[in-house]
Amino acid sequence: MSSLRAALAMALFAGAAGAQTFDVASVKPNKSANPSHSNFPMGPGDVYVPNGGLFSATNFPLATYIFFAYKIQGNQAQYLMPQLPVWAMTERFDIQARAEGNPSKDQMRLMMRSLLADRFQLATHHEIREVPVLTWILSKPGRTGPQLQPHPKGSDCPTEAASAALASAETPSPSQTVAGGFPALCNGILAMPPSAPGRLRAGARNVTIGFIADTVSGAASLGRPMVDQTGLSGTFDFTLEWAPELGSPVAPVADFQPDPSGPSFEEALREQLGIKLQSRKGSMSVLVVDRVERPSEN
């Protein structure tokens, strides 16, 4: 039943896309080797920067813009990526667009859907599929690990970054944390400085277990979507640190050397969050790409 509700929510969200568009927009190829950057984070969380209706992103592949527009997380990503043409992941584009007022991040997503449909002829639909999944369950009933804590009710929890530079990087400095070592910003999973070279560390505040499982599915690279079946309700604060396998797609650089003394993803999940994985079958709503083309002229 929950999968049907999720599919209905996605359908309603998709149906509203046509009603929201940017007032003006420019799409240009970028063949430089310059770093990618945007004026607010384009991840699936709610971390945002007030921007007066300006969307500004430089040197990103089309795949990144699709991920932003459809709020794609790890589970959806592994089904979406094989559907895209190679150029959608290798060729880079700059998008500058403006809308009236000060739209929210989700409103920007809807406007981006309209822009992608107009300039890239992107057409999609959702399908419910029965697929193998890895479910998250508590290692010990009723107990979480030391790095997974219920979010304190009534605590200050900002979702707006102090500057565009911070928002674009989505990598807070060690000083931008709160008690417990959790990120200062809320409602989005952020990269954090690891305790040792050769490790990855991520954290969040005020997020559901389902959001955590979905988002880190791509980073774990275990070949199956991860879904929450812990039975835990409400929102949580967490940090997770592990040593990715050699050749993992989430390794920060080509010559990245995993810390041999660091925990694997599954070990970190169990020891730090108190969660273990079980293989099962589950229903998922999958985004299907019907059509996509290189962009039209501005």
C-alpha positions as CSV (number, residue, x, y, z in Angstrom):
1,M,0.0,0.0,0.0
2,S,2.8,2.4,0.8
3,S,4.3,1.9,-2.7
4,L,0.9,2.8,-4.2
5,R,0.8,6.0,-2.1
6,A,4.3,6.9,-3.2
7,A,3.4,6.3,-6.8
8,L,0.3,8.5,-6.5
9,A,2.4,11.3,-4.8
10,M,4.9,11.1,-7.7
11,A,2.1,11.3,-10.3
12,L,0.6,14.3,-8.6
13,F,4.0,16.0,-8.4
14,A,4.7,15.2,-12.0
15,G,1.3,16.5,-13.1
16,A,1.9,19.9,-11.5
17,A,5.2,20.4,-13.4
18,G,3.5,21.8,-16.5
19,A,2.0,24.6,-14.5
20,Q,5.4,26.0,-13.3
21,T,8.0,27.3,-15.7
22,F,11.0,29.7,-15.6
23,D,10.3,33.2,-17.1
24,V,13.6,33.1,-19.0
25,A,16.2,30.3,-19.4
26,S,19.5,29.7,-21.2
27,V,21.1,26.3,-21.9
28,K,24.6,26.2,-23.3
29,P,27.1,23.4,-23.8
30,N,30.3,23.6,-21.7
31,K,33.4,22.0,-23.0
32,S,35.8,23.3,-20.3
33,A,37.5,21.3,-17.6
34,N,36.3,23.8,-14.9
35,P,34.7,22.5,-11.7
36,S,30.9,22.1,-11.6
37,H,29.1,24.5,-9.3
38,S,25.6,25.8,-8.6
39,N,24.1,28.6,-6.6
40,F,22.3,26.1,-4.3
41,P,22.7,22.4,-3.7
42,M,20.9,20.2,-6.2
43,G,20.7,17.1,-4.0
44,P,17.5,15.4,-2.9
45,G,17.4,17.1,0.5
46,D,15.9,20.4,1.4
47,V,19.2,22.3,2.0
48,Y,18.8,25.5,0.1
49,V,20.0,29.1,-0.5
50,P,17.5,32.0,-1.0
51,N,18.2,33.1,-4.5
52,G,15.5,35.6,-5.6
53,G,14.3,33.2,-8.3
54,L,17.7,32.6,-9.9
55,F,18.8,29.1,-11.0
56,S,22.5,29.1,-11.9
57,A,24.4,25.9,-12.6
58,T,27.7,25.5,-14.5
59,N,29.3,22.5,-16.1
60,F,26.9,19.7,-15.1
61,P,25.8,16.7,-17.2
62,L,22.2,16.4,-18.1
63,A,21.9,13.4,-15.6
64,T,22.5,15.8,-12.7
65,Y,19.7,18.2,-13.9
66,I,17.3,15.2,-14.2
67,F,18.3,14.0,-10.7
68,F,17.5,17.5,-9.4
69,A,14.2,17.9,-11.3
70,Y,12.8,14.5,-10.2
71,K,14.4,14.4,-6.7
72,I,16.2,11.2,-7.6
73,Q,17.9,9.4,-4.8
74,G,20.1,6.3,-4.7
75,N,17.3,3.7,-5.3
76,Q,16.0,5.5,-8.4
77,A,19.4,6.3,-9.7
78,Q,20.4,2.7,-10.4
79,Y,17.4,2.2,-12.6
80,L,17.5,5.6,-14.3
81,M,21.2,5.7,-15.3
82,P,21.2,2.7,-17.7
83,Q,18.3,4.3,-19.6
84,L,20.2,7.5,-20.4
85,P,22.4,7.9,-23.5
86,V,26.1,8.2,-22.9
87,W,26.1,11.9,-23.9
88,A,23.7,12.7,-21.0
89,M,26.4,11.7,-18.6
90,T,29.5,12.9,-20.4
91,E,28.6,16.1,-22.1
92,R,28.3,19.2,-19.8
93,F,25.8,22.1,-19.9
94,D,25.4,25.5,-18.2
95,I,21.8,26.4,-17.3
96,Q,20.9,30.0,-16.2
97,A,17.2,30.6,-15.5
98,R,15.0,33.0,-13.6
99,A,11.6,33.0,-12.1
100,E,9.5,35.6,-10.4
101,G,9.5,35.9,-6.6
102,N,11.5,33.6,-4.4
103,P,10.4,30.0,-5.3
104,S,11.2,27.1,-3.0
105,K,13.6,24.3,-3.9
106,D,10.7,22.0,-4.8
107,Q,9.2,24.7,-7.0
108,M,12.5,25.0,-8.7
109,R,12.4,21.3,-9.4
110,L,9.1,21.6,-11.1
111,M,10.4,24.5,-13.3
112,M,13.4,22.4,-14.2
113,R,11.1,19.6,-15.3
114,S,9.4,22.0,-17.7
115,L,12.7,23.3,-19.0
116,L,14.1,19.8,-19.6
117,A,10.9,18.8,-21.5
118,D,11.2,21.9,-23.6
119,R,14.9,22.0,-24.4
120,F,15.9,18.3,-24.1
121,Q,12.5,16.9,-25.2
122,L,12.6,14.8,-22.0
123,A,9.5,12.6,-21.5
124,T,9.1,10.2,-18.6
125,H,6.6,8.1,-16.8
126,H,6.6,5.9,-13.6
127,E,6.1,2.2,-13.4
128,I,5.6,-0.1,-10.3
129,R,8.1,-3.0,-10.5
130,E,8.8,-6.0,-8.2
131,V,12.5,-6.0,-7.6
132,P,15.1,-7.5,-5.2
133,V,15.8,-5.1,-2.4
134,L,18.0,-4.9,0.8
135,T,15.8,-4.1,3.8
136,W,17.1,-2.2,6.8
137,I,16.1,-3.8,10.1
138,L,17.4,-3.1,13.6
139,S,20.3,-5.4,14.7
140,K,18.8,-5.4,18.2
141,P,15.0,-4.8,18.5
142,G,14.2,-1.4,19.9
143,R,17.8,-0.2,19.9
144,T,19.7,2.0,17.5
145,G,23.5,2.4,17.2
146,P,25.5,5.3,18.8
147,Q,25.5,7.4,15.7
148,L,21.7,7.2,15.0
149,Q,19.7,9.3,17.4
150,P,16.1,10.7,17.4
151,H,16.1,14.3,16.3
152,P,15.3,16.5,19.4
153,K,11.9,18.0,19.1
154,G,11.8,21.8,19.0
155,S,15.6,22.2,18.3
156,D,16.9,24.8,15.9
157,C,17.2,23.2,12.6
158,P,18.1,25.5,9.6
159,T,17.8,24.3,6.0
160,E,19.2,27.5,4.5
161,A,23.0,27.7,4.0
162,A,24.8,30.9,5.0
163,S,26.4,31.2,1.6
164,A,26.2,29.9,-2.0
165,A,29.7,28.6,-1.8
166,L,28.8,26.3,1.1
167,A,25.6,25.3,-0.5
168,S,27.3,24.4,-3.8
169,A,29.9,22.3,-2.2
170,E,27.5,20.6,0.3
171,T,30.7,19.9,2.4
172,P,30.6,21.7,5.7
173,S,33.8,22.4,7.6
174,P,34.4,20.7,10.9
175,S,33.2,23.8,12.7
176,Q,29.8,23.6,11.1
177,T,28.5,20.9,13.3
178,V,26.3,20.7,16.4
179,A,26.5,18.6,19.6
180,G,27.1,15.0,18.7
181,G,29.1,15.9,15.6
182,F,26.0,16.1,13.3
183,P,25.9,18.6,10.5
184,A,24.6,22.1,11.4
185,L,22.2,22.1,8.4
186,C,19.1,20.0,8.4
187,N,16.9,17.9,6.0
188,G,19.7,16.8,3.7
189,I,22.6,14.3,3.8
190,L,25.9,16.1,3.6
191,A,29.5,15.0,3.0
192,M,31.6,15.5,6.1
193,P,35.4,15.3,6.8
194,P,36.3,11.7,7.7
195,S,38.4,10.8,10.7
196,A,41.1,9.2,8.6
197,P,42.3,9.2,5.0
198,G,40.8,6.6,2.8
199,R,37.3,6.8,4.4
200,L,34.0,8.5,3.5
201,R,31.7,10.2,6.0
202,A,28.2,11.5,5.7
203,G,25.6,12.8,8.1
204,A,22.3,14.6,8.4
205,R,19.8,15.9,10.9
206,N,16.0,15.7,10.9
207,V,15.7,13.0,8.3
208,T,13.7,9.8,8.2
209,I,15.3,6.4,8.1
210,G,13.7,5.8,4.7
211,F,15.4,8.9,3.4
212,I,18.7,7.8,4.7
213,A,18.4,4.3,3.2
214,D,17.3,5.6,-0.2
215,T,20.0,8.3,-0.4
216,V,22.9,6.1,0.6
217,S,22.0,3.3,-1.7
218,G,24.0,4.8,-4.5
219,A,27.0,5.4,-2.2
220,A,27.0,1.8,-0.9
221,S,27.0,0.3,-4.4
222,L,25.6,-3.1,-3.2
223,G,23.6,-3.6,-6.4
224,R,20.2,-3.5,-4.9
225,P,17.9,-0.7,-3.6
226,M,17.9,-0.3,0.1
227,V,14.5,0.3,1.9
228,D,13.5,0.9,5.5
229,Q,11.8,-1.8,7.4
230,T,13.0,-0.9,10.9
231,G,9.6,0.3,12.1
232,L,11.2,3.5,13.4
233,S,9.0,6.6,13.0
234,G,9.9,10.2,13.2
235,T,13.1,11.9,12.2
236,F,16.7,11.2,13.2
237,D,20.2,12.6,13.3
238,F,23.1,10.4,12.1
239,T,26.7,10.2,10.9
240,L,28.1,7.2,9.0
241,E,31.8,6.6,8.2
242,W,33.2,3.7,6.1
243,A,36.0,2.7,3.8
244,P,34.6,2.2,0.3
245,E,35.9,-0.7,-1.8
246,L,38.7,-0.1,-4.3
247,G,37.1,1.1,-7.6
248,S,33.9,2.1,-5.9
249,P,32.1,4.9,-7.9
250,V,31.9,7.0,-4.8
251,A,35.7,7.1,-4.3
252,P,36.6,10.9,-4.3
253,V,39.5,10.7,-6.7
254,A,41.0,8.2,-9.2
255,D,44.0,7.3,-7.0
256,F,41.8,7.0,-3.8
257,Q,43.2,4.3,-1.6
258,P,40.6,2.8,0.9
259,D,41.8,2.6,4.5
260,P,42.4,-1.1,5.1
261,S,41.6,-0.6,8.8
262,G,38.3,1.1,8.1
263,P,34.9,-0.6,8.3
264,S,33.0,-1.8,5.2
265,F,29.7,-0.2,4.5
266,E,27.7,-3.1,6.1
267,E,30.0,-3.1,9.1
268,A,29.6,0.6,9.6
269,L,25.9,0.3,9.2
270,R,25.7,-2.3,11.9
271,E,28.2,-0.9,14.4
272,Q,27.4,2.8,14.0
273,L,23.7,2.9,13.2
274,G,22.6,-0.5,14.7
275,I,21.1,-1.6,11.4
276,K,21.6,-4.8,9.4
277,L,20.6,-5.8,5.9
278,Q,18.2,-8.5,4.7
279,S,17.6,-9.6,1.1
280,R,13.9,-9.6,0.1
281,K,11.6,-8.7,-2.8
282,G,9.8,-5.4,-2.8
283,S,7.7,-3.0,-5.0
284,M,9.3,0.1,-6.3
285,S,8.1,3.0,-8.4
286,V,10.7,3.4,-11.2
287,L,11.1,6.5,-13.4
288,V,11.1,5.4,-17.0
289,V,12.7,7.7,-19.7
290,D,10.5,7.6,-22.9
291,R,12.5,10.2,-24.9
292,V,15.5,12.5,-24.5
293,E,17.5,14.6,-27.1
294,R,20.4,17.0,-27.2
295,P,19.2,20.5,-26.3
296,S,17.6,22.8,-28.8
297,E,19.1,26.3,-29.5
298,N,18.3,29.1,-27.0
